[in-house]
Amino acid sequence: MQADLHDVHVPIELFSKIDGGQNPQLYTREFMEQALAKNEAVRGKLESLRRFRALLIAELSRHFPNEMAKYRAVRGDPEAPNTAPAGVLSGNSQSNGSGTETGPDSAATR
């Protein structure tokens, strides 16, 4: 059994909670809440990048159809649609980076 415990690493913050007389499960809860908050922020950024990519491809296809056809052929992407996903071209929907949308079209994008 002791051989199994040699590779276990305990965070210093956990010892700080115990030394402070707090429940060690508080550390786990706080850690999970922080991880969830970071996950939501990253999810919002990824969604913003997806929307930007769709908008960029739609606008480039509209202004440079021949070049974008070549680009799609090289990338192996199917034919690009004439419009981007709902709400992207209107410019009314905004992202605050937290994964929640704001603006007039925000209810439609959820």
Secondary structure, 3 states (H helix, E strand, C coil): CHHHHCCCCCCHHHHHHHHCCCCCHHHHHHHHHHHHHHHHHHHHHHHHHHHHHHHHHHHHHHHCHHHHHHHHHHHCCCCCCCCCCCCCCCCCCEECCCCCEECCCHHHHC
